[in-house]
Amino acid sequence: MKVEFYKHSLGELEKKAIVETLDSLFLTTGPKTKEFEEVFAKNMGVGRCVGLSSCTAGLFLTMKGWGIGQGDKVISPAMTFIATSNSIIHTGADVVFCDVDKETALIDLNQVEDSLKKDKSIKAIIPVHLYGQMVDMKSLRGIADKFNVKILEDCAHCIEAERDGITPGQLGDAAAFSFYATKNLACGEGGAVITNEQQLADELKVIRLHGMSKSAVDRHIKYKHWDMELLGYKANMFDIQATLLLTQLPRLESLWQRRNEICNKYENAFSKAGIDFPITLGGNKNARHLFTIWTPNGKRDDFLTYLQEQEIGVAVNYRSVHMRDYYIKKYGFKLGDFPVAEEIGEKTLSLPLYPKLENLEIDYVIDKVIEAHKVFA
Ligand SMILES: *Cc1c(COP(=O)(O)O)cnc(C)c1O
């Protein structure tokens, strides 16, 4: 048996919708993008949504919109995808990493508070709802307000979650989403920012498109001169992306249900076999983006090779960011700086998780993981 690491869930509905969009006037940012922005903002219970080319662009442009740049600092967890912290560096600001919790792998809020106490140049915090479980946003909001800093949620893993009655984007000042090929809502490449700050949303609409005062839609009805208000970028969502997203949105919950079922099977089987994984705290709804196990000490790469030899697709999400070459050279980080992120980065191993995964495949993965655990424990 061969089990792919990931298969997307786009199908006949998307094919039909794409043909309709191709038959229409707009390929770029047009009526479909506008519709997606309206529907997504409403779904997430937040005032505004701006469609973008990626989550990375969303994180970067939001910080630019807030005026964050050289001389400023922004907090990122050391256990995340590099996009989180790279986007900070692109603004000209510096990254302040915080370590993560041993059991959930989510950013350690005590370290966030300590960093804010020590360093007045920190302007924002980027909490990452890693693997689909939300950071404690109520507590984080309290901390951010105490030090008067912004919260920019990295929601690349997390649309469907809930914690303490709060959903992604509700307590942050802004939240960035990814619609990259393997994310829970996917169109190949794409992203969006949601926010209740009208001013930020207006600014994002301008800086996502060169700083032009009018978009293609504004210009097509009746040509009017546009001006360039400021130096923007090129990161607008376009209608082909928006079409694929709009057709999937009504299925988001049922796709989540299947992934949740798969995770429950994994968790039951692995608990019995004594295999560790990040816990979902009681009362939380986990968006179930990635399922990772924590392999025996020093054996992750052997474990990974073993599963690959059994034709099971696997990945590593993630090795700690501060120990990547670029970050070591830029900031002089060394082993021991963020020990929990380092430890998780050395033992984490992601298994196949997607709605199309069949029961026989799940059983096969479980058998082989337990077998590998016996070999390497
Ligand atoms: C995928 C991902 C991103 C970047 O998303 P893009 O849309 O590819 O830019 C950012 N943060 C995390 C945690 C991710 O997993």
The ligand as an SDF file (V2000), in Angstrom:
LIG
                    3D

 15 15  0  0  0  0  0  0  0  0999 V2000
    1.8500   27.8800    5.3800 C   0  0  0  0  0  0  0  0  0  0  0  0
    2.2140   28.7650    6.5030 C   0  0  0  0  0  0  0  0  0  0  0  0
    2.4510   30.1300    6.3260 C   0  0  0  0  0  0  0  0  0  0  0  0
    2.5970   30.7700    4.9780 C   0  0  0  0  0  0  0  0  0  0  0  0
    1.5060   30.6390    4.1570 O   0  0  0  0  0  0  0  0  0  0  0  0
    1.6410   31.0880    2.6160 P   0  0  0  0  0  0  0  0  0  0  0  0
    0.2290   31.2520    2.1660 O   0  0  0  0  0  0  0  0  0  0  0  0
    2.3410   29.9530    1.9130 O   0  0  0  0  0  0  0  0  0  0  0  0
    2.4270   32.3320    2.5700 O   0  0  0  0  0  0  0  0  0  0  0  0
    2.6290   30.9300    7.4420 C   0  0  0  0  0  0  0  0  0  0  0  0
    2.6160   30.4040    8.6820 N   0  0  0  0  0  0  0  0  0  0  0  0
    2.4350   29.0910    8.9030 C   0  0  0  0  0  0  0  0  0  0  0  0
    2.4000   28.5940   10.3040 C   0  0  0  0  0  0  0  0  0  0  0  0
    2.2500   28.2190    7.8190 C   0  0  0  0  0  0  0  0  0  0  0  0
    2.0970   26.9080    8.0360 O   0  0  0  0  0  0  0  0  0  0  0  0
  1  2  1  0
  2  3  1  0
  2 14  2  0
  3  4  1  0
  3 10  2  0
  4  5  1  0
  5  6  1  0
  6  7  2  0
  6  8  1  0
  6  9  1  0
 10 11  1  0
 11 12  2  0
 12 13  1  0
 12 14  1  0
 14 15  1  0
M  END
$$$$
